[in-house]
Amino acid sequence: MPFGLEQLPLFVMEQGIDAMLSIAHWVSSWPGATQAVGTWPLSALAMIFAGGMWLTLWQSHWRWFAIAPVFVGLLLPLSITPPDVIVSGDGDNVAVRDASGKLHLLSSRRGRFDAEMWLRRDGDAREIAEVQAVETGGFVCDGKGCIAAIRGRVDNLVVIAQTVEALVEDCAHATIVVVTARGWTKPCTGPQLIITPKLLANEGAIEARLAGKKLEWASVTRERGNRPWVRQPEADVQ
């Protein structure tokens, strides 16, 4: 470079880089070149990492004991139950899982970033518009709100109550109610989980899954724990 002679070696480098990029684009155009895979739990990655380190560091015959934790790590994702209902932290979007195990979105326009993350973590390669357009197994809406069957079970419903009337109508037979109606609402004791704007403000995004007849749910705040740099939740959250 100090003598202005870098053009020739840089040209050679350019040819090699162009060749690699051409091969990469060619391979990526093959059918089935990419495959969406669901997010693995941290415990599975830790087991595989520990087994790999054991296998790499030891030179004796007991190095092959590393196969056990690696095998366990590969099996752990099979024991994870994905969430059946996901609600974004601002309540703009909701996802419900149908009987076939696929997610359906409440909206294809609001909460798009959250929805994309849900699909990718689920190993679902579909586009958001495609997911929301499929009505079978998804949300059915009217002027008062939306309703969907969790895992295709009509005895376990998630209701999006956009009006007070919808909350009153669906309170008795809903498993999960997401309240988006403004103003005072009549107390509702039927559902196992009532998600209000106040609850979302304190808990963040919420996921829920059916465990038999019971409903288990987790939130960003519960998973993150009590940290000194985050806002503390209010004590009177429903």
C-alpha positions as CSV (number, residue, x, y, z in Angstrom):
1,M,0.0,0.0,0.0
2,P,2.7,2.6,0.7
3,F,3.8,2.2,-2.9
4,G,0.4,2.0,-4.5
5,L,0.8,-1.6,-5.5
6,E,-2.2,-3.0,-3.5
7,Q,-4.6,-3.2,-6.5
8,L,-3.4,-6.6,-7.8
9,P,-3.6,-8.5,-4.4
10,L,-6.9,-6.9,-3.6
11,F,-8.3,-8.0,-7.0
12,V,-7.3,-11.6,-6.2
13,M,-9.0,-11.3,-2.8
14,E,-12.1,-9.9,-4.5
15,Q,-12.3,-12.9,-6.8
16,G,-12.1,-15.3,-3.8
17,I,-14.8,-13.4,-1.9
18,D,-17.1,-13.3,-4.9
19,A,-16.7,-17.0,-5.4
20,M,-17.6,-17.8,-1.8
21,L,-20.7,-15.5,-1.9
22,S,-21.8,-17.1,-5.2
23,I,-21.5,-20.6,-3.6
24,A,-23.4,-19.4,-0.5
25,H,-26.3,-17.9,-2.6
26,W,-26.4,-21.0,-4.7
27,V,-26.6,-23.3,-1.7
28,S,-29.2,-21.1,0.0
29,S,-31.5,-21.3,-3.1
30,W,-31.8,-25.1,-2.8
31,P,-35.2,-26.5,-1.6
32,G,-35.0,-27.1,2.1
33,A,-31.7,-25.2,2.5
34,T,-33.0,-23.6,5.6
35,Q,-35.0,-25.1,8.5
36,A,-36.7,-23.3,11.3
37,V,-35.9,-24.8,14.7
38,G,-37.5,-23.8,18.0
39,T,-35.5,-22.2,20.8
40,W,-33.8,-24.7,23.1
41,P,-33.9,-24.3,26.8
42,L,-30.8,-23.0,28.5
43,S,-30.4,-26.3,30.5
44,A,-30.0,-28.2,27.2
45,L,-27.3,-25.9,25.9
46,A,-25.5,-26.1,29.3
47,M,-25.5,-29.9,29.3
48,I,-24.2,-30.1,25.7
49,F,-21.6,-27.4,26.5
50,A,-20.4,-29.3,29.6
51,G,-20.2,-32.6,27.7
52,G,-18.3,-30.9,24.9
53,M,-15.8,-29.4,27.3
54,W,-15.3,-32.7,29.1
55,L,-14.7,-34.5,25.8
56,T,-12.2,-31.8,24.7
57,L,-10.2,-31.3,27.9
58,W,-9.6,-34.9,29.0
59,Q,-7.3,-37.3,27.1
60,S,-8.0,-40.5,29.0
61,H,-10.7,-43.1,28.3
62,W,-13.1,-41.5,30.7
63,R,-13.5,-38.6,28.3
64,W,-16.2,-40.7,26.6
65,F,-18.4,-40.2,29.7
66,A,-19.2,-36.8,28.0
67,I,-21.7,-38.7,25.8
68,A,-24.1,-38.9,28.7
69,P,-24.6,-35.1,29.3
70,V,-24.7,-34.5,25.6
71,F,-27.4,-37.1,25.1
72,V,-29.4,-35.7,28.0
73,G,-29.0,-32.2,26.5
74,L,-30.4,-33.4,23.2
75,L,-33.4,-34.9,24.9
76,L,-34.3,-32.0,27.1
77,P,-36.0,-29.9,24.3
78,L,-38.5,-32.8,24.0
79,S,-39.6,-32.3,27.6
80,I,-40.4,-28.6,27.2
81,T,-44.0,-27.6,26.8
82,P,-44.4,-24.5,24.6
83,P,-46.8,-21.8,25.8
84,D,-50.4,-22.1,24.7
85,V,-51.2,-18.4,25.0
86,I,-48.8,-15.4,24.7
87,V,-49.7,-11.8,25.4
88,S,-47.3,-8.9,24.5
89,G,-46.2,-6.6,27.2
90,D,-48.4,-3.7,25.9
91,G,-51.3,-5.9,25.1
92,D,-51.3,-5.1,21.4
93,N,-51.0,-8.7,20.2
94,V,-52.0,-12.1,21.5
95,A,-51.1,-15.6,20.2
96,V,-53.0,-18.8,20.8
97,R,-52.0,-22.3,19.9
98,D,-54.5,-24.5,18.0
99,A,-55.0,-28.3,18.2
100,S,-52.2,-28.9,15.7
101,G,-49.7,-27.0,17.8
102,K,-49.4,-23.9,15.6
103,L,-49.7,-20.4,16.8
104,H,-52.4,-18.0,15.6
105,L,-52.2,-14.2,16.0
106,L,-54.8,-11.7,17.0
107,S,-53.4,-9.1,14.7
108,S,-51.0,-9.0,11.7
109,R,-50.5,-5.2,12.1
110,R,-50.0,-4.5,15.8
111,G,-47.2,-5.9,17.8
112,R,-45.4,-7.2,14.7
113,F,-41.9,-7.4,16.3
114,D,-43.2,-9.4,19.3
115,A,-45.1,-11.7,16.9
116,E,-42.1,-12.3,14.8
117,M,-40.1,-13.3,17.9
118,W,-42.9,-15.7,19.0
119,L,-42.9,-17.5,15.6
120,R,-39.1,-17.7,15.5
121,R,-38.8,-19.1,19.0
122,D,-41.5,-21.6,18.1
123,G,-39.6,-22.8,15.1
124,D,-42.3,-21.5,12.8
125,A,-41.1,-20.1,9.4
126,R,-44.5,-18.7,8.4
127,E,-44.9,-15.0,7.8
128,I,-47.1,-12.9,10.1
129,A,-49.7,-12.1,7.4
130,E,-50.0,-15.8,6.6
131,V,-50.5,-16.8,10.2
132,Q,-53.1,-14.2,10.9
133,A,-55.0,-15.0,7.6
134,V,-55.7,-18.6,8.7
135,E,-59.0,-18.4,10.5
136,T,-59.4,-22.1,11.3
137,G,-58.3,-22.6,14.9
138,G,-57.5,-18.9,15.4
139,F,-59.5,-15.9,16.7
140,V,-63.0,-15.1,15.8
141,C,-63.9,-11.5,16.3
142,D,-66.9,-9.2,16.4
143,G,-67.5,-5.6,17.5
144,K,-67.2,-6.5,21.2
145,G,-64.0,-8.6,21.2
146,C,-62.4,-11.8,20.0
147,I,-62.4,-15.4,21.2
148,A,-60.3,-18.5,20.4
149,A,-60.1,-22.0,21.7
150,I,-56.8,-23.0,23.4
151,R,-55.4,-26.1,21.8
152,G,-58.7,-26.5,20.0
153,R,-60.6,-27.2,23.2
154,V,-63.9,-25.4,23.4
155,D,-63.9,-25.8,27.2
156,N,-60.7,-23.7,27.4
157,L,-61.2,-20.3,25.8
158,V,-59.1,-17.1,25.6
159,V,-61.3,-14.0,25.3
160,I,-60.1,-10.5,24.2
161,A,-62.7,-8.3,25.9
162,Q,-62.7,-5.0,24.1
163,T,-65.9,-3.8,25.7
164,V,-67.5,-4.1,29.1
165,E,-70.4,-6.1,27.5
166,A,-68.0,-8.7,26.1
167,L,-66.4,-9.1,29.6
168,V,-69.8,-9.7,31.2
169,E,-70.8,-12.2,28.5
170,D,-67.6,-14.3,28.4
171,C,-66.6,-14.1,32.1
172,A,-68.4,-17.2,33.1
173,H,-66.9,-19.7,30.6
174,A,-63.5,-18.3,29.7
175,T,-60.2,-19.7,30.9
176,I,-58.2,-16.5,30.1
177,V,-59.5,-13.0,29.7
178,V,-57.4,-10.2,28.2
179,V,-59.1,-7.0,29.1
180,T,-58.6,-4.1,26.7
181,A,-61.8,-2.3,27.6
182,R,-61.3,1.2,29.1
183,G,-63.0,2.4,32.3
184,W,-64.5,0.5,35.2
185,T,-65.3,-3.2,34.6
186,K,-67.5,-5.5,36.7
187,P,-65.5,-8.0,38.8
188,C,-64.9,-11.3,37.0
189,T,-64.2,-14.5,39.0
190,G,-64.8,-17.3,36.5
191,P,-61.5,-17.2,34.5
192,Q,-58.3,-18.7,35.9
193,L,-56.3,-15.7,34.6
194,I,-57.5,-12.1,34.0
195,I,-54.9,-10.0,32.2
196,T,-55.5,-6.3,32.6
197,P,-53.4,-3.3,31.4
198,K,-52.3,-2.9,35.0
199,L,-51.1,-6.5,35.3
200,L,-49.2,-6.1,32.0
201,A,-47.6,-2.9,33.2
202,N,-46.3,-4.7,36.3
203,E,-45.5,-8.2,34.9
204,G,-44.6,-7.5,31.3
205,A,-45.3,-10.0,28.6
206,I,-47.2,-13.1,29.8
207,E,-47.3,-16.7,28.6
208,A,-49.7,-19.3,29.8
209,R,-50.0,-23.1,29.3
210,L,-52.6,-25.7,30.1
211,A,-51.5,-28.3,32.7
212,G,-54.5,-30.7,32.8
213,K,-57.4,-28.6,34.2
214,K,-55.1,-26.0,35.7
215,L,-53.5,-23.1,34.0
216,E,-49.8,-22.2,34.6
217,W,-48.5,-18.8,33.6
218,A,-45.2,-16.9,33.7
219,S,-44.2,-13.3,33.0
220,V,-41.1,-11.3,32.2
221,T,-41.0,-10.0,35.8
222,R,-41.3,-13.4,37.3
223,E,-38.6,-14.9,35.2
224,R,-36.3,-11.9,35.6
225,G,-36.7,-11.7,39.4
226,N,-36.5,-8.8,41.8
227,R,-33.7,-6.5,40.5
228,P,-32.8,-3.2,42.1
229,W,-32.8,-1.4,38.7
230,V,-36.3,-2.3,37.7
231,R,-39.6,-0.8,38.8
232,Q,-41.3,-2.7,41.6
233,P,-44.8,-4.1,40.9
234,E,-47.7,-2.7,42.8
235,A,-49.0,-4.8,45.6
236,D,-52.7,-4.7,44.6
237,V,-52.4,-6.2,41.1
238,Q,-55.3,-8.5,40.4
